């Protein structure tokens, strides 16, 4: 199972800011928590990290630049599995901390190149 502190450290090491620390989430009010989340921000994207009680890790990504992730899924070279992509939002399921770190680095670079190519 992935460690909460290690996950958060990956984000801060790569220049991200944790804007809201780990908190428990439930499917509905009054139900027991099934996961923990924290909210983060990078220069060109932000979102949530969702860690299920059984260990599954999902990263929610919202791009600050206007484009549809769904149109770009085939071009992305991510280690994690893209679970959903629509508009400027995307969910990725990560298998381990190493893949999480590589995907975050890739997304930072990818979004910088998208921004650079759109400003020409």
C-alpha positions in Angstrom: 0.0 0.0 0.0 1.2 3.5 -0.8 2.3 5.8 2.0 0.5 9.1 2.4 3.6 11.0 3.4 5.6 9.6 0.4 2.8 10.6 -2.0 2.6 14.1 -0.6 6.5 14.4 -0.7 6.5 13.6 -4.4 4.2 16.5 -5.1 6.2 19.0 -3.1 9.6 17.7 -4.4 8.4 18.4 -7.9 7.3 22.0 -7.1 3.7 21.4 -6.3 1.8 23.0 -3.4 -0.5 21.0 -1.2 -3.4 23.5 -0.9 -5.5 21.3 1.5 -3.9 18.4 3.4 -5.2 14.9 3.8 -8.9 14.6 4.8 -11.3 11.7 4.9 -14.0 11.3 2.2 -17.2 9.3 2.3 -19.6 8.3 -0.5 -22.4 10.1 1.3 -22.7 12.1 4.5 -22.9 9.8 7.5 -21.2 6.9 5.8 -17.8 5.7 6.9 -14.8 7.1 4.9 -13.7 5.0 2.0 -10.7 7.1 1.1 -8.5 10.1 1.9 -7.7 13.0 -0.4 -5.5 16.1 -0.6 -5.7 19.0 -3.0 -2.7 20.2 -4.9 -1.6 22.9 -7.3 1.2 23.1 -9.9 1.8 26.1 -12.2 -0.3 24.8 -15.1 -2.6 22.3 -13.4 -4.2 21.4 -10.1 -6.5 18.8 -8.7 -6.8 16.1 -6.0 -5.0 13.0 -5.0 -7.5 10.2 -3.9 -6.2 7.3 -1.9 -8.7 4.5 -1.3 -8.7 2.6 2.0 -7.7 -0.6 0.1 -4.7 1.2 -1.5 -5.8 2.3 -4.9 -4.5 5.7 -5.9 -6.2 8.1 -8.3 -4.9 11.5 -9.4 -7.5 14.1 -10.6 -5.9 16.6 -13.0 -7.5 19.9 -14.1 -5.6 21.8 -16.8 -5.4 25.6 -16.5 -5.2 25.8 -20.3 -8.4 25.3 -22.3 -8.4 22.1 -24.2 -10.1 18.7 -24.1 -8.0 15.9 -22.5 -10.2 13.3 -24.3 -8.8 14.5 -27.6 -5.2 14.0 -26.4 -5.4 10.7 -24.5 -3.9 8.8 -27.5 -0.9 11.1 -27.4 -0.2 10.8 -23.7 2.7 8.6 -22.6 1.7 7.9 -19.0 2.6 5.0 -16.8 -0.8 5.1 -15.0 -4.1 4.1 -16.5 -6.4 7.0 -17.7 -9.7 6.2 -16.1 -11.6 9.2 -17.4 -10.9 12.2 -19.5 -13.4 14.9 -20.5 -13.0 18.6 -21.1 -10.0 20.0 -19.0 -10.3 17.2 -16.5 -8.7 13.7 -16.3 -8.4 10.9 -13.7 -5.4 8.6 -13.7 -5.0 5.5 -11.6 -1.4 5.0 -10.4 0.1 1.7 -9.4 3.0 2.9 -7.3 5.0 6.0 -6.2 7.6 5.7 -9.0 5.0 5.8 -11.7 3.2 8.7 -10.0 6.4 10.7 -9.9 7.2 10.0 -13.6 3.7 10.8 -14.7 3.7 14.2 -12.8 7.0 15.1 -14.4 5.7 14.1 -17.8 2.4 16.1 -17.3 4.4 19.2 -16.2 6.5 19.0 -19.4 3.5 18.1 -21.6 1.4 21.0 -20.4 4.3 23.4 -20.8 4.7 22.3 -24.4 1.0 22.6 -25.1 1.0 26.2 -23.7 4.1 27.1 -25.7 2.7 25.7 -28.9 -0.7 27.5 -28.4 0.9 30.8 -27.8 2.6 30.8 -31.2 
